[in-house]
Amino acid sequence: MILDLLDNGIPSHIAIAVSGDGPVVTYDQLRRQVDSFAARLNQFGLGRGDRIAMALPNGLEMIVSFLAASAVGAAAPLNPAYRLDEFKFYLEDTEARALIIPPTGSDEARAAAGDQRLIIETDLDGNGQVRCSSSGTAGSPRAREYPDADETALVLHTSGTTSRPKRVPLSHTNLKISARNVAETYRLAAEDVSLCVMPLFHVHGLVASTLATLFTGGTVIVPPRFNPLSFWSTVRDHRVSWYSAVPTIHQVLLARSKAGARPAGAENLRFIRSCSAALAPQMMADLEEKFGAPVLEAYGMTEAAHQMASNPLPPGARKPGSVGRGTAVSIAILDEAGNMLPAGATGEVSIKGPNVFSGYESNAEANASSFSQGWFRTGDQGYLDGDGYLTLVGRIKELINRGGEKISPREIDETLLAHQAVAEAVCFGVPDRVYGEEVAAAVTLASEATEAELIAHCRASLADFKCPKVIYIVETIPRTATGKIQRRNVAAEIAKTRK
């Protein structure tokens, strides 16, 4: 089970340190705290087969709760920023029997749980130990039972980019193999220090930054939240050797960096990882120039327990615009009929591997369309080059169909981002009476530029049918809690503001 990862660390070695004034725990202390928390969950009447939800900020409480819940039943982490109706949906959909929350706040999560689910409160005592309490129970105390490797350890949902969120069960084996794959890709060791700036209710922060580090006996630094003001002092003080983030976070760090000055602490970085959204080649180049560490773009998704591909560490070639080669995961490009396409041909990215889940829960229709002769069809469009490096073109359902011409939004994103005034860009399709769909985009600016200038810039690099007919200059671009841009959601938000 996942809890066994803690046996890989030297007992006296620091496993988790919460930056700021937070607690610091060794591998031995972490294991003891998780075992104690799991015993309390058993006392509350929770056990094998039970889904245990949690809505907690990043911190030791979240990590201990997750590991304990996965050892007792199955963990179902939720975004603590959800609203009442969202909490109701996810709690009902996962069939959670309990909800772990902080003692104060979390009013909407508490209200959503109602009387149907046991509320468990967790915080730190005066010695920095994680504790939990509840005013009720979910039933009679349960004996401790250890799960099998193929039992569900973690229940998450798809991001719902193009449909209702689907329930994704990940087994202990899925997660352990994915953690191992990440660790081997980046040659992580006990001396490495990971900075976890991604939320722990998502596989990026949970598997890449945390479980992969614990797999190799390293140290995870966990800030309560991403703070660009304290980021580099945290890197410096804890001698962080790598961090993984979405491009949004990289962009914020770049925007705050001083010209010609490498931030103090950056000299400790072995590499910088980027995942969960497309990294523009120019941003990759800027990161390497400013921070002096190789930037490795990777490709992950919930259904694969996170990582599927990555650019390699030096001296391996890292290709801007590519998410690299499969990392102990088989990758193929399939056509609509499920036939394998040759190198260079564009089709649906499909994967096989022991880290890949076995299917969505209670969703036969989605499973029938998502699996083809043992391959899981990711819904992403892309191609493999002659070296096996994967380039993503976009989500198949987000391609813009302008009068029969299929247009990749990412190509237009990158064209706009090449303009010196553009900080962020997202392209999407909008309804059109003549062509069915027309090309539009939204941008945020780093310096002054007009819509006409940006359209002219696109026309210099793109065929006319690909050029945005309208570009919205906005203050911010809507994102999910994990930093993903959902193009159709952006289009909907802009449509509302322009009415």
N, C-alpha and C positions, 0 to 999 in steps of 0.2 A: 504494500500500500504506500501511498505518498509519504506517510509519516516516516517510513524507513529512510527517506533522504537525509533525515537528521543524524542517522548513524554514520554518514559519510564524513562528517566533520570531526575534528579533534575536539573532545569535550570542553576543553578550556578556551577554545578559539571563539572569537566573537562572531555570532551568527547574524544578529540583528542590532542595529543602532538607530534609534529614532533621533534625527538631527534636531538641534536646538537643545532644549533641556530634557529631552525624552530619555527613556530607559535604554540601557545597553545590556544585552543578554548573550551568554555563551550558548554553544550547542547543547551542553548538558542542561543548562537552565531552561532553554527553550523547550527541550523534550519534556522536562518535568512539568512545565506550565501547561503544555498541550495535554499531557496525560491527566493532569488535575482537572482541566476544563472538560475533557472528554468524560471523566468520571462524574462530573456534575451534570452533564447532559444526560447520562444514563440515569442518574438519580431523579431527574425531571421527567423520566418516563420515555425518553427518546432512545432509539436504537436502530439496528440494522433495517434498511429499507425506508427509513424516514427522511424526508427532505427538510433541511434546516436552513432557512433563509437568514440573511444578515444584511443590514444597511448601516455600514460603518465607514468612517473616513480612513484613509491610509494611516497605519500605525501598528504597534505591536498587538493591540486588541484584535485588529482585523486578521492579522496573520495567524495568531493563536486560535481564533474562532474558526477560521477556514480549515486549518489542519485538524482541529478537534472534530469539527462537524463532518469532515470527509472520512475520519477514522470511525465515527459512530454511525453515521448514515450517509447522507450526501449533502454537500454544501451548495447553496444557491445564493451567491452574492448578488446584491442589488445596488444600484446607484442611489446613494443617500439623498441625492437631489431630486429624485422622482416626486411627482405630485400624487395626490390621493388616488385618482383613478388609475394611474400607472402602477402604484403599489398594489392596488386591488387586483389588477389584471395579472401581474407577475406572481403574486402570492397564490392566487387561484390556479393559474396555469401550471405552476410547479407543484401544486398540492402540498405546499409547505405546512408542516405541523407546528413549527415554531419560528419566531423571528427574533434575531439578536440585534439590539440597538443600544445606543448610549443611554445613561440614566436620565439625561435632560435633552430637551429638543425632540427631534424626530416625531413631531406631533402627527404629521400626515401618515407616516409609516405605522405609528401606533394605532391611529384611527382605522387604517385599512385592515390591520390584523383583527380588530374587533374582538369578539368573544370566541371566534373559531380557532384562533391560533395562540399558542403559549408565547407570551412576551418574556424574553430573557434580557436583562440589562447587564452590560459589561463595562468596566472601566479599570483604572489602575489603583491599587492601594498605595499607601504611603511609601512602600518599598519598591514601587515600580512593577509590582506583580499584577498580572491580569486576573481579575476576579469576575464572577458572574453571580446573579441572583434572580429569583423570580418569586412572585407572590402565589403562583399556582404550579400545577404539574400537567403534563400531557397524558398521564396515566401512572400505573404502578412502576416503581423503579425497574430498570432493565439490567440484565447481566451484560458484561462487556463481551462483545463478539467482534472479531476482526474480519473485515471484508475480504473477499477474494479479489484477485488482480483484475478480473474482468467485470467487477461490479462498478456501478456508477459512483464516482467520487465527486463530480462537479456537474451542476446543471446550469447552463447559460442559455441565452436566446440569441438568435441572429439579430443583426441591427435593423432588420426590416426595411432595407433599402428600397425594395420593389414590392413588398407584400407584408402581410401580417407577420410579426416576429415568430420564428419557429423555435421549438425547444430542442436544445442540443445536449444530449447526455455524453459526458466524457468519463471514461473508466480510469482507474488507477494506472493501468498499463498505458493508455493513451498519454496521460500526463507525464509519467515517468520517462517514457521514450522521447516525448517532445522536449522535456527538460534536458535529457542526455544529448539530443541532437543539437540544441542550442549551445550547450557546453562544449561539445566537440567542434562545432563550426568555428567558434572563437577561441578555442584552446584555453578555456577558463581553468583556473587553478585556485588552490586555497589562498594564494597571495592576492587574488583579485578582489577588488572592492567595487560593487555595483551600486549605482545611484538610481533608486526606483522613483521616477517622477510620474509614471503612468498610474492610473487608478487600479487598485487591486481587485476591483469587481470585474475586470476585463482580463482576457488571457495574455495580453501584451505585458502588462505589469506583473501579473501573477506568475506566468510561466517563464517568460524571457528574463525579466529582471530579478525575480525572486527564486522560483524553484530551480532554475538552471544554476544559480549561484549556490544554493544549498546543496545541489547535486555534487558540486565539487568542493564543498567545505569552505567556500569563501564567505565574504561578509556583505550583507545588504544594508545600505543606508536608506532610511525611509523618512523623507520629510512628510509632515502632515498634508502638505499640498505643494504643487509647483509654485515657486516664488523666484522670479528672475532676479530680484534684488539680492537674494541670499544664495543663489545657485552656485556661483563660483567660489564663495567663501566656504560653502559646504564641500565642494570638490577639493579645495585646498586643504581644509582642516582634516578631512577623512582620507586624504590621498586616494580619491576615487580613480579607478583605472578604466572604467567605461560606464557609459549610460546609454539607454535606449529610449527613443521618444518619437512622437509623430512630427511631421514637418512643421506644424504650427508652433510647437515649442522651439524647434531649431530656429525658426524665423524670428521669434521673440528674442532669443539669445543673440542672434546676429544683429538685430535692430538696436540692441543695447550695448553692443561691443564698441569699443573705442578704436578709431582709425589707427592702424599701425601698431597696436598694443595687444599682445597675447595675454588673455586673462591669467592672473596668478592662479596656479593650480592646474591649468591646462596641460602643463608639462608632464603630469602624471598619467594622462589618458593614453591608453594603448590603442583605443579605437572609439568611434562614435557610431552607434547603430540607429538606423531609421526604419520605421515600419508602420503599418496600418493605414497609410495613405501614400499617394505618389510623391516622390521626392524629385523636384525639378533639377536637371543637371547643373544649372547655374547655382542653385542653392548648395548643392553638394560641393562645388568648387569653392564657393564663398566660405563654407564651414571649414574646409581643409586649410584654406589660406588663413582664416582668422584664428582657428584654434589649434592648428598644427598637428592634427591626428587624422588618420584615414577614416573616411566615412563609408560605412557599409550599408547599402540599402538591402532590406530583406522583405520577404513576402509571407504573410501569415493570415490565418482566418480561424474563427472559432471552431469550425468543423474539423480542423486538423490539429486541435489542441495547440494552436498558434503556428509555429514556423514550418514553412514548406520549402523555401529557397532563400539563398543569401549570396551576396557577393563575398568573396573570400578575403581573409587577412592578407596583407603583403607577405611574400612577393607575388601572390596570386593576383590576376588581373581583376580590377573592379571597374565595371563598365557603367558610366553615367547613363541613366535612363533605363537600365536593366535591373531586375531584382535578383540577378545571379542564377546560380545553378541549384538543382534540387539538393537538399541537405538530408541525406538518408531517406528521401522521399522520391518516388518515381513520378515524373511529370511527362504528360503526353498532351498533344494538341489534337482534339477530335473535331470532326465535322458534325453536322446535325444528325447524321445517321449513325454516329459512333465510330466511324472509321478514323484510323490514325493518320495524321497529315505529316508530310515531310518537313524538314528544317526550312524555315523561311516562310512557310504557309501559315496564314492567320486562321485561328479557329478557337474553340473553347478549351481553356486550360483545365486539365483533368489530372487527378492525383491518385496514387495508391501508397499505402504505408501503414505500419502498425500504430502510428499516432493518429490516423484518421478515424473518426467516429464510425459507428456501424449503421447509423440512420437516425432521422428525426423521430422524436417520440410522438406516437399517435397521429401520424401524418403520412398515410400510405401514398397519397397523391404526390406529395413533395418527394418522397423516396423514389417513386417510380420514374420521375423525371430527372432526378439528381444522380442516379447511378446507371452506368452503362458498361456491361461486361466487367464488373468489378471496379471500374474507374468512377471516382466521385467527380461529377462535373461542377466546377466551382462557380459558374456563372460569369467568370471573367473571360474576356477575349484577349488573346495574345499569340506570340510566336516564339519558337526556339531558334537561336542562330546555330551555326555550324559547331560552335564550342559548347552547346548545351545551355547557354545563358537565355533566360526567359525575359521577354519584354512584354509588359501588359499594355494593351490598347485601351481598355476600359471595361466597365460592366456591360454585358451584352444588352441588357434591358435599358441601359442609359445611352446607347448609341443613338445619334440623331439621324433620322431617316428623312432627308430632304428630297422629295420627289424621286425616291428610289436610290439616291446616293447615300450610302452609309458613312457617317462622319464620326470620327473618334473625338470626343470632347477633350481628351488629354492632349492631343496634338495642338489644339487651339490654346489650351491652358499654357503650355510651354512657350508658344509663340508670344503670348501676352506677357508672360513672366520675363521674357528676354528684353522687354522695354525697361529702361532704367527707372522710370517713374512708378512702375507697378510693383507693389509689395505682395499681393495675393491675387489670384485669378481663378475663376471657375466658370466653365462653359456649360451650357445646357440647351435643350431644345424647347421651343415654345410653339404653340399651335399656329398654323398658317393656312389661310383659305386656299391658296394656290398650290403650295408644295406639301401640305400636310404638316410639316414641321419646318421651322426656320431656326437659324443659329443665333443665340444670344449669349451674353456673358456678363458677369459681375466682377468688379475689381475693387481692391482697396489700393490707395496710392501712398508711396513714400515721398513723392514730390509732385509738383503740379503737372497736370496733363488734362487735355480735353478728350471727350468721346471721339471727336473727329480725328484727332491725332492718333489715338489708339487704333481706330478702324483703319486708318492709312498705314499704320505700322503692320497690321495683319495682312493687308492687301499686298504688301511688299514681299511677304513670305509664303502666303497661302493662295491656293486657287480661289477664284471668286465665290464658288458655291460653299466653301468652307468658312469664309469670313463672316464674323458676327455682323448682323444687320443693326443690332443695337447693343451697346455696352453700358451697363449701369455702374456708376461710380458710387460706392457705398462706404459707410464707416466700418462695418464689420460684415463678415460672411458667416451665416449660420452654420453651426457644426453640432455633431453629437457630443456626448459627454467624453468620448474617447478621442475626440479631435478629427473624426471623419467628416468629410463633406458628402452629403447626399444631394446629388444634383437636382433631382426633382423637388426636393424639399426647399432648396434655394430658390428655384423657379417659383414655387408656390408662395414663399415668403415675400419675394419681390413683387409678385403679382398683387398681393394684399396691400403692400405699401404704396403701390402706384395707382390704386383705384381712386 
